Amino acid sequence: MRKLTFLVTLFVLAAIGWGTYWYIGARAMEGAYQAWLADRRAEGWVAEAEVKTDGLPNRFDTSFTGLQLADPYTGTAWSAPLFQIMSLSYKPNHAILYWPGEQSIALPDQSLTLTSHDMRGSLHVEPNPSLPLVETVVELQNGAVASTKGWQASLGHAQIAMRPRPEADPAAHLYDVAVSLDNLSPGETFLNFTRDLSGLPDVIEGAEITAQIAFDRDWDRRALESRRPQPVRINLDTLTAQWGGMQLTATGTLDIGANGQPSGKIDISATHWRDMLVLARATGAIGPEHDAALTRGLNFIAALSDNPEVLDLPLTFKNGITFIGPVPLGAAPVIALP
């Protein structure tokens, strides 16, 4: 009887101790998130949400209801009716993230409405005050985006993963990045430009990217509190995309200047490149001032190939200009995170 009483007492004390730990941890987590929102407001942000942590006894499940974040310095904003961060109470630095079925993203030049059947992710950070990234993965099922500029797009599945590159020099801020997209539909507005391409389906079957990207600093809590880390070098291992009979592969290296302009070379291989040319012409990706010279140049290169339907040539970025082979296409894109 004494032994049973001792065991019951031990169990009760352990339950009280664990419950106390959970309560203190949950309140501390709530307080940390609320303090973070208050710090952003003090910096001029819009940062509002009702914060509540549940999950007793083994989880810290924090819900942000009516979340609104707006950074006045970058002109970006995000709002969601509900966003959740869930973690085991004994491993709070490894969390599962849940997004709502509909959310809004505002950029300097347009606003986006993102809907999805299921959007979730995992976030693993080191347990120190700066919270440097260990690994993150975000997945989306049956998603769609609509812009105030009038364009729409949808996809069946998407996954984005990023982690620091193992054994890389920490001063390089180098990360492995992988992106996959399946069943991407660019929307009716864009598809209207493709009607002349017979046999081209309304859905892009898939695209994959694997790369190592060096940033100007590490991804940690500062990525939310101030500006995002900016890419300074991209080593593109593979890019593959398939849309009907059109296939594109690419690999190469780009250096990114402080103004976001790339320099370097990407080697591409394009199957059914003439269809790609028609599409680029219809969508305005190739201006009329470059169309004739580009068409002559590509036809000349294709005539020297064993297979004139497959074109292998470099895409070069130099002095703010994009070249395909020796032919200029126009201004190089700006590669920068908002």
C-alpha positions in Angstrom: 0.0 0.0 0.0 2.8 2.4 0.9 4.5 1.6 -2.5 1.2 2.3 -4.4 0.8 5.6 -2.5 4.3 6.6 -3.3 3.9 5.8 -7.0 0.6 7.8 -7.1 2.3 10.7 -5.3 5.2 10.5 -7.8 2.9 10.5 -10.7 0.9 13.5 -9.4 4.0 15.5 -8.7 5.4 14.7 -12.2 2.1 15.7 -13.8 2.0 19.0 -11.8 5.7 19.6 -12.7 5.1 19.0 -16.4 1.9 21.1 -16.4 3.8 23.9 -14.8 6.6 23.6 -17.4 4.0 23.7 -20.2 2.1 26.6 -18.8 5.3 28.7 -18.3 6.6 27.7 -21.7 3.2 28.5 -23.4 3.0 31.9 -21.8 6.6 32.7 -22.6 6.0 31.7 -26.2 2.9 33.9 -26.4 4.8 36.7 -24.8 7.7 36.4 -27.3 5.3 36.6 -30.3 3.4 39.5 -28.9 6.7 41.3 -28.1 7.8 40.7 -31.7 4.6 42.2 -33.0 5.0 45.2 -30.7 8.6 45.7 -31.8 7.5 45.8 -35.4 4.8 48.4 -34.6 7.4 50.5 -32.9 9.4 50.4 -36.2 6.4 51.7 -38.1 5.0 48.4 -39.3 1.4 47.3 -39.3 1.6 44.2 -37.1 -1.6 43.0 -35.6 -2.9 39.5 -34.5 -4.7 37.8 -31.7 -2.1 35.4 -30.3 -3.0 32.2 -28.4 -1.1 29.1 -27.5 -2.8 25.7 -26.8 -1.7 22.1 -27.0 -1.4 20.9 -23.4 0.4 18.7 -22.5 2.9 17.8 -25.3 2.6 20.7 -27.8 2.9 24.4 -28.2 0.3 25.2 -30.8 0.2 29.0 -31.4 -2.6 30.5 -33.5 -2.4 34.0 -35.0 -6.0 35.1 -35.7 -6.6 38.2 -37.9 -2.9 38.4 -38.8 -1.8 41.6 -40.6 1.9 42.4 -41.4 3.0 45.3 -43.5 6.6 46.4 -43.9 6.7 50.1 -44.9 10.3 50.0 -46.0 9.8 47.3 -48.7 6.2 48.0 -49.5 5.2 44.4 -48.9 2.3 43.1 -46.8 0.7 39.8 -45.8 -2.7 39.2 -44.2 -4.3 35.9 -43.2 -7.4 35.1 -41.2 -5.5 32.4 -39.3 -1.8 31.3 -39.3 -0.5 28.5 -37.0 2.9 27.5 -35.7 2.9 24.1 -34.0 5.8 22.4 -32.2 6.5 19.7 -29.7 6.8 21.2 -26.2 10.3 19.6 -25.8 11.5 20.7 -29.2 10.1 24.2 -29.8 12.8 25.1 -32.4 11.3 22.6 -34.9 7.9 23.7 -36.0 5.1 22.8 -38.4 3.4 25.8 -40.1 -0.1 25.9 -41.4 -1.5 28.6 -43.7 -5.2 29.3 -44.3 -7.2 28.4 -47.4 -7.0 32.1 -48.5 -4.5 34.8 -47.8 -3.4 38.1 -49.3 0.0 39.4 -50.3 0.6 43.0 -51.3 3.6 44.0 -53.4 4.7 47.5 -54.4 3.0 47.1 -57.9 0.2 44.7 -57.3 -1.8 42.7 -54.7 -2.2 38.9 -54.9 -4.9 36.6 -53.5 -3.6 33.1 -52.8 -5.9 30.2 -52.3 -5.0 26.6 -51.6 -6.5 23.3 -50.5 -3.6 22.6 -48.2 -0.5 24.7 -47.5 1.9 23.7 -44.8 5.6 23.7 -44.1 8.3 22.7 -41.6 10.7 25.1 -40.1 13.8 24.0 -38.2 16.0 26.7 -36.6 19.0 26.6 -34.3 18.0 27.2 -30.6 19.7 30.5 -30.1 18.5 34.1 -30.1 19.1 34.8 -33.8 17.2 31.6 -34.9 19.4 30.8 -37.9 17.8 28.5 -40.4 18.6 24.8 -40.3 16.0 23.7 -42.9 12.7 24.7 -44.2 10.2 23.0 -46.6 6.9 24.4 -47.8 4.3 22.4 -49.7 1.1 23.6 -51.4 -1.7 21.5 -52.9 -4.2 22.7 -55.4 -3.2 26.3 -55.2 -4.3 29.4 -57.2 -3.2 33.0 -57.3 -5.1 36.0 -58.7 -3.5 39.5 -59.2 -5.1 42.9 -59.2 -3.3 43.3 -62.6 -5.7 40.9 -64.0 -3.6 37.7 -64.4 -4.3 34.4 -62.7 -2.5 31.1 -62.3 -3.0 27.7 -60.6 -1.0 24.6 -59.9 -1.6 21.1 -58.6 1.4 20.8 -56.3 4.4 22.9 -55.4 7.3 22.3 -53.0 10.1 24.7 -52.0 13.0 23.5 -49.8 16.1 25.4 -48.5 18.9 24.6 -46.1 22.5 25.8 -45.5 24.9 23.9 -47.8 26.7 21.3 -45.7 30.4 22.0 -45.1 30.3 25.3 -46.9 32.3 28.3 -45.6 29.8 30.0 -43.2 31.0 33.4 -44.5 29.7 32.4 -48.0 26.1 32.2 -46.7 25.5 29.4 -49.2 22.2 27.5 -49.3 20.8 24.5 -51.2 17.5 25.4 -52.8 15.1 23.1 -54.6 11.8 24.0 -56.2 9.3 21.7 -58.0 6.0 22.6 -59.6 3.4 20.2 -61.1 0.4 20.9 -63.3 0.9 24.6 -63.6 -1.8 26.5 -65.5 -0.8 30.1 -66.3 -4.4 31.3 -66.5 -6.8 32.3 -69.3 -5.2 35.7 -69.9 -1.8 34.1 -70.7 -3.3 31.1 -72.5 -5.0 33.4 -75.0 -1.5 34.0 -76.4 -0.9 30.3 -76.9 -4.0 29.4 -79.0 -2.0 29.5 -82.3 0.4 26.8 -81.0 -1.5 23.7 -82.0 -1.3 20.8 -79.6 0.0 22.9 -76.7 -2.0 21.9 -73.6 -3.5 24.4 -71.1 -1.3 22.9 -68.3 2.4 23.0 -68.0 3.3 19.4 -66.9 6.1 20.3 -64.5 9.2 22.2 -63.7 12.1 21.6 -61.3 15.0 23.7 -60.1 18.0 22.8 -58.0 20.6 25.4 -57.2 23.1 26.7 -54.6 22.4 30.3 -53.8 24.9 32.6 -51.9 23.2 35.5 -50.1 24.6 38.6 -48.6 23.8 37.3 -45.1 22.3 34.3 -43.3 18.6 33.5 -43.2 17.6 34.1 -39.6 15.0 36.2 -37.6 16.3 39.4 -39.3 14.8 38.2 -42.6 11.4 39.1 -41.0 12.5 42.0 -38.8 14.3 44.0 -41.4 15.2 43.2 -45.1 15.3 39.8 -46.8 18.8 38.4 -47.5 19.6 39.2 -51.2 21.2 36.7 -53.6 24.7 37.5 -54.7 25.6 34.3 -56.7 23.4 31.6 -58.2 24.9 28.2 -59.2 22.1 26.6 -61.2 22.6 22.8 -61.1 19.5 22.0 -63.1 16.4 23.6 -64.5 14.0 21.4 -66.4 10.5 22.3 -67.7 8.0 20.5 -70.0 5.0 22.0 -71.7 3.5 19.7 -74.3 6.3 19.1 -76.9 8.4 22.0 -75.6 11.2 21.0 -73.2 13.8 23.3 -71.6 16.8 22.5 -69.6 19.4 24.9 -68.2 22.5 25.1 -66.1 25.0 27.8 -65.3 26.2 30.4 -62.9 25.2 34.0 -62.3 26.7 36.8 -60.2 24.1 39.3 -58.9 25.2 42.9 -58.5 24.1 45.3 -55.7 21.4 46.6 -58.1 20.0 43.1 -58.7 21.4 42.9 -62.2 22.8 39.5 -63.2 26.0 38.8 -65.0 27.2 35.4 -66.3 26.0 32.6 -68.5 23.3 30.0 -68.5 23.6 27.1 -71.0 20.1 26.2 -72.3 18.8 23.3 -74.4 15.4 24.0 -76.0 13.3 21.3 -77.8 10.8 22.7 -80.2 12.4 26.1 -79.8 10.4 27.6 -82.7 7.2 27.2 -80.6 9.0 28.9 -77.7 9.9 31.8 -80.1 6.2 32.1 -81.2 5.1 32.1 -77.5 7.8 34.7 -76.6 6.8 36.9 -79.5 3.0 36.7 -78.7 3.5 37.5 -75.0 5.9 40.4 -75.7 8.9 38.7 -74.1 10.7 39.6 -77.3 10.3 43.1 -78.6 9.8 43.8 -82.3 13.2 45.6 -82.5 15.0 42.3 -81.8 12.6 39.8 -83.4 14.0 39.7 -86.9 17.7 39.5 -85.9 16.9 36.8 -83.3 14.9 34.7 -85.7 17.7 34.8 -88.3 20.4 34.0 -85.7 18.5 31.1 -84.2 17.7 29.6 -87.6 21.3 29.8 -88.6 22.5 28.1 -85.4 19.8 25.4 -85.8 20.9 24.7 -89.4 24.3 23.7 -88.1 22.8 21.3 -85.6 22.2 17.6 -86.1 18.7 18.1 -84.9 17.2 21.4 -86.0 14.3 21.0 -83.5 16.8 21.1 -80.5 18.7 24.3 -79.9 21.8 24.4 -77.6 23.2 27.8 -76.9 24.1 30.2 -74.1 21.9 32.8 -72.5 24.3 35.5 -71.4 23.7 38.5 -69.1 26.2 41.4 -69.4 26.0 45.1 -68.6 22.3 45.0 -67.9 21.5 43.3 -71.3 20.3 39.8 -72.0 21.8 38.0 -75.0 20.7 34.7 -76.5 23.8 33.5 -78.4 25.1 36.7 -80.0 21.7 38.4 -80.3 20.5 41.0 -77.6 17.0 40.3 -76.2 16.6 43.4 -74.1 17.2 44.5 -70.5 18.3 41.9 -68.1 15.9 41.0 -65.3 16.4 42.4 -61.8 16.9 39.5 -59.3 16.0 40.7 -55.8 13.8 39.6 -53.0 11.2 42.2 -51.8 
